[in-house]
Structures are given as C-alpha cells and as structure tokens.
Amino acid sequence: MISYRRTDWLIAALVFLAAVPRASATTRHPDTGFLNRQITINGVTYKYQVYLPENWNDRVLWPIILFLHGSGERGSEGMDETQIGLPQAIRLHPDRWPFVVVMPQVPFNHHHWTDPEMMHMAIAALDQDTKEFHGDRDRTYLTGLSLGAYGVYELARNYPHRFAAIAPISGGIFWSYKPDRWQESATLPGEYARAIGRTPIWIFHGADDNVVSSKQGAMMFDAFKAAGGNVRFWEYTGWRHNAWDKAYANPELPKWLLAHRLSTDAKLTPAAEEVLVPLHPVPARIDFSIYNDYLGEYEDQGTVVATISRIGDRLFTRNRVGDTIELLPESATTFFYPTGSPTRLTFERDADGEVKGIRFRDDRHEEFWEKRR
C-alpha cells in the first residue's frame, strides 16, 4: 500500500484540476459559413450543406431557406450543390442573405427532386436544421433552379402551409421524363395553383431558355393569376437557361422573401405582376460631345486596362488584351456593355472638373482606374 503526505495529495489534485478543460465563461462562438451536414433516412445517409451567416447566434430565430440544386450538381459527396445559384450569390454578397440556408443533394440513383424519397429527404434536412440552428417556421422559404425548380413546385404543392414564399427559377411542372403530363396542360397548372394557394411566388425564366421552355413559366403565371394567387413572373430577354445568375443577383429577391411570413400569407390579396426584363437598359439620350472628355488611357496599378476611343457618336473601350467593345450610355457619366452584363463604367471628375478616372463595377467588386495624363 502506498501512502501520501497531505501536501503531496494537494499538489496532485491541483495538477489534475489544471489539466481538466473548464467551461468557458462565455458561450463558444459556433462555426459559420458553409458547414458539412448529413441525415440518415431508412438506413441511407445523405450528405449535404447548411449555410450559417457570420453573425449567427442561438439567441434569436433565423429566417431559413431550403435551396434545391439543378441536375448538374447531383452526387453523393454533399458539396457540388454549393457551386452555382444561391450559394454562389451568398459568397458574392453575404450581406444580402441573412438566412440559414439548407442545401440537400440528390444522388445520381434518384435523378429528380420530384421523387417522393427526395422530397422526404429535403424536408427532413430542413426540419433537422430548423431545430438545431433556430430556424423561424414563420419565415421559411423555398427556392431552386432548373431540376430544383421542378422540386419547388412539387414541395410547395405537397406542403402547402410550410413555406412563406417560393421562388422557382427555370423550371416547371411538365417533367421531361413523363411527357404524357403535357396532355394535362389545360388543367394541371391550375391544380398546382389551387394547392399552393396564396403563398407568394416569384417565377424567373430566361426568354430564350433552350432547356426548359419559358412557356412553362408563363403557364404557371397564368394559372396562379386565374386562381387568385400572389404571383410575379420575370422573364429575362435574351437570356437562356441560367436565369438563376440574374435572379439571385437581384438584391430585391432576399428583401422580397423577408417581407413574407406564413402567419400573414392568408391575408394577402390577389396580385399578379408580369415583367419582361430587357437585356440592358434603353440607352440614354446625351450630348455626345462629352465623349471627348473621356478619351484616353486608364490604368490600374501602372498597367493600362482600358483605352477609350470614339467613332462619331459611338464610344468604345479596348481592354488590356486588345478586345474592343462598344459602351452604351446609361447616363452622361455611366456606361454599360450591350451584352447584358451587369458591369458599369462610371467616369469621375476631380474638383476642377477634369476626368480623373473610371469607376469599374460589376456584381462582384469595384475598381478605380486612373486616367493617364
């Protein structure tokens, strides 16, 4: 038997206590951003992602979005669904999206969000993260692109009192793998509209979509309008299938979502808005003589990145690799490309009224290019 002196026992106890991790006086800040998640249903484990805003905490309820990806992001690794669409928009402008966002993934062996097993999995993931990350059931939203937009309509139909607002992009209800559904084109959209009811819906589609015809978006708009729903339909002129790039870049979309709550949807009055969004603004009428002030070379950190020239009443810019493109006036100082790009070039003047440079902006960032003297 080994005996210890009292002082030896006290020293040993203090050493032991020092080695034991103690609870912090303040709550540990949780991980935020894109987090790996998984859920097991009927013995099958599905990997997926959830996004938490940087300032997320567990002291308040958070608006929560269920996002459904497109066919190109299917898989089992739980990552590809974060590459395009809403996740990409969040990375570019996290300040616009103060939501918890749940991003499940369809494995290749299921193919479609309209599969009952996949709808069940998506709702289960939403339920799981609503509970764990303090999602607000009164501010729960649904959006998806292409394949995911088909899933949006189906989930909204099957869970008509779950979502405060929905935003399907480049999708419809006429499934390519069930062409016979088109024989119900006179009645099927109305069935969806009646089931979804007054839930606000904002439909986005490219007018030149060569994968899912914009006719599908137009038919759903007509059905919701006829059923007395609350519907918006934005169709992008000159845009093909990837209308999600335009839709999720629209800063009004997250504001529109947040303006709706489940508890007040039933009180909404019927409303229908159809907008054909032009590829670019109508060029402004300006005094073309102002172009002379803009001519010259503009540099960024010593490298010429733009050379401005004119031919008659037309203004052009040549970039650093020699490509030349016309600039159209949005105003006397701000110009855009005729391609539908969100890029804007604004000529800025100094205190003496001399052009000092170009402020370059797109949906991702901005730069200032100084004019060479």
N, C-alpha and C positions, 0 to 999 in steps of 0.2 A: 504494500500500500504506500502511495506517495503522499507526503504531507506538504502543504504550502503555508508559508507565513502570510499574515493578513496583508502586508504591503505587496507581496507577490500577487495575491488574488486581485487586489485593486488595480494593479498595473495591467494584469491580463484582461480584466474587464474593460478598462479604458481602451486598450488596443483593439479589442473585439468591437466595441461600440463605434470606434473611429472607422473601422473597416466596413460597417454596415451602411449602405446608402440610406440617407434620410429623405423624407418627403420634402420637396421644396416649399418654401413659404408662399410662393405664388404658383398658380397653375401653369404647367408647361405649355408653351405655345405649340399648337398642333402643326403637323406638316400641312402645307397648302400647295396649290398648283395642281398638276395632273398626277393622280395617285393610282397605283395598281389596285384592282379590286377583283374579287371572284365571288361567285354564288353557285351553290350546288342545288340542283333540282332533279328529283327522281334518280339520284345517283350520278348525275352528269354535272361536271364542274365547268363553268363558263368564266373565262377571264374577261375583264373589261376595265374601263377607266372611269374615274369621277374627278371633276374639277372643283376645287375649293378656292374662292377668291383669297387674295393675300391677307385681307383683314378679317377672314372668317373667325368666328368665335362661337361658343356654345351658350351665350347669354341671350341670344335673340333667335327668332325663327327666320329662316332664309328662303327667298324665292328659289324655286328649283325647276330645272328644265330637263326633260327627257329628250335626248337627241338620238335620232336614228340615221345611221350612215347609209351610203349608197352601195351598189353591187361591187364596186372596185375595192372596197375596204373590208370585205368579208374575210374571215380567218378565225384562228383559234388562239392567237398569241395575245389578244386583248390590247393591241396597240394601234393597228392601222386605221381604226376608226377616228383617230385624233389628227389625221393628216390634212383633211380638207373640210370645207364647210364651216360650221360653227366653231369647232376647236381652233381652226386657223384664224378666224376672226377674233377669237378671245386672245390668242397670242399677240396679234397686232394691236388690239385695243382692249386690254383687260379692264380699263376704267369704264368701258361701256357696258360690261357684262357682270354686274354684281350678283351673280346667281351661283348656286350649286348646280353643276351640270353632270347628269348621269349619261354615260356613253357605252351602252352594251354593244356586243358584236355578234353578228350572225356567222356561224361556222359554215364552211362550204357544203357540208352534207345537208343543210336545210335550205339554202338558196334564197329564201324570201322572208321578209318581216311579216307577211300575211299568214305564214304557217302558225297554227294555234300554239305550238310549243314555243315559238319565238316570241309571240305576243305575251305569253305567260312569263317567259324569262325576263322580258323587258320590264314588265310591271313588277315582278319580284325584285329586280335590281333597284327599281325606283322606290319600292316600299322599304327595302333594306337601307338605302342611303337617306331616305326621308327620315327614318328613325334615328340613324346614327349621327347624321350631320344636321339635325334640327331643321329639316325642310318644312316649309309652310304649305300645308294642304290647301289653304285658301288661295295660294299663289303658286300653283303647279302648272307648268306649261309643256307643250309638246310641239316638236318641230323635227323635220327630217328632209333629206334631199334624195331625189330620184327613187331608187328602191325604198329608201326610208320614208319618202313622201307617201308611197302606197301604204306603208305601215301606219303612217299618221292617220290617214282616213280610216283605216281598219280599227286601230286602237280607239280613236275618238268615237267610232260607231259602237264598239263593244263596251266602252267605259264612258258613257255619255255625261256622267257627272263627276268626272275625275279631273279634268283639265279646265283651267280658267280661260285659256286661249290656245289656239293651234296655228301653226304656220307651215303648210306643206309647200315644198319647192320642187318644181319639175317632175311632178308625179300625177297620179290619178287613181281611178278605181277600176279601170279596164285592164286586167292583168294580161301581160303578153303570153303567159303560159296557159291562159284559159280564154282563147279568142271567142268562144261562144258567148262570153259576157256582153260582147258588143250587140248581140241580138236584144239585150235588155236596155239599150241606151235610152229608150223613151221613159223608162220607169226607175232604173237603178240609181241614177244620181239623186232623184227625189227621195228614195228610201234612205240614203245616207244623210241627206239634208234634214229630214224629219227626225232621224235618230239622234243626230248631233245637236239639233235644236238651235238655241240662242247662243251657244258657245261661239265667241268671236273667232273668225277665221280670216287669215290674211294669206291669199294664194299668190305665189310668184311663179312666173314661167317665161322662158325665152320665146319670142315670137317665131324664131327660126329654128326651134328645137328639132333636131333630126333624130332623136332617140325616143322621146315621149312627146307626141304632138301637143301643141299648145291648145288644141281643141279640147283636150281633157280638162285643162284648167278652166276654159271658157264654159264648158258644160256644167262643171261643178259650181261656178259662179252663178250661172242661170238658175240652177236648182236651189241653191241657198237663198237667192233673191226671191224666187217664187214661193219658198216655204216661209218667208218672213224672218229669215236669219239675219245675222250681223256679219256681213262679208265684205272683204276688199279683194280685188283682183288686179295685180300689177303685172303687165306684160311688157317685157323689155324688147324694144325694136332692135333688130339686127343682132340679137343675142341667141346663141344656140342652147345646148343642154345645160351648161354650167351657170344657170341663172343664180345659183347659190352664192357665187362670188359677188354679184351685185346685191342680192338680198341681205346677206349677213354683214356686208359693208355699210349698209344703210343704218346710220345711228338712230333713226326713228324706230326701228324694229324692237330693240330691247325696251325702249320707252313705252311703246305700244303694248308689249306684253305686261309690263309692270302696271299699266293703267287698268288692268282687268283682274277681278277676283271672282272666285266661284260664288261667293256669297251675294254678289251683286249682278251676276250674269243674267239671272232670270228677269231682272228689272229693265234690261236693255230693250230699246225699241228697235224695230226692224230698220236696217240700214244697208245700203249696197253702194259700193264705190268701185268703178272700173276705170283704170288708168292705163293708157298706152304710153309708156315711158320712152321718150326719144333716145336715140343712140347718144346724142350730145346736144347741148343747148343750141337754140337758134342764134347764129352769130349776131352780135350787136352791131348797130349802125354807128360808126365812129368817124372821126376826122382822120383819114389815112395819112395825113401829113405828119401825124405824131410818130409814125414809124421811123422817121429819120432820127429821132432821139434814141431809138433802141438799137440802131445798127452798131455792130462791133463784136469784139470777142469778150467772152465771160469765162472766168477761171475759178477753179476750186483748189485751194492749196497749191497754187502755182501751175496747175495744169488746165489748159483750155478745154472746157467741157461743152461749150456752146458758142457757135458763131451765128449771129443774127444778120440776115440779109433781106432785101425786098425786091420783088419784081412787080412794078406797077402798084396795084392796090393789094398785093398779097405779101404776107410776111412769112419767112422761113427760118428754121433753125437747123444747123448742121452739128451733129454730136461729135464726140471725140474719135469715133471710128469712121467718120465720113458720111454717115447716113443723113439725108436731108428730108425734112418733113415740114409740111405747112402748119402754121399756127393760126387758129381762128379766134377772133376776139369775143370774149365773154363780157368784157367791158373795155374801156380805153386803156386799162393797165394790166388786165388779167387775160391770159390766152389759154386755149386748150387744143389738144390734138383731135383731128377729125375721125379718130379710130374708136371713140367711145371710152378711151382711157380716163381714169379719174385724175390724171395728172393736170396740174395747173401751174403756169409760169406767170409770176407777177413781177412787173418791172417797178423798182422802188427808186425814189429820188432822195437826194440829200437836202440839207437845209437851204441850199442855194438853188434848188430846183433841178439840179443835174442828175441824170440817171446814174445811180451808184452800183446797181446790180440787179440780179434776178432772184426772187424767192421761189424755189422749186418745191412743190408739194405734191405728194400722191397719198394714197390711203395708208401708207406705211410710215412715212417720215417726211421731213423737210430739210432743205439745204439752202445756203445762200451762196450765189455765185457772183463774185465781184467783177465789175466791168474794168477791162484793161484801158488804161489811159494812153 
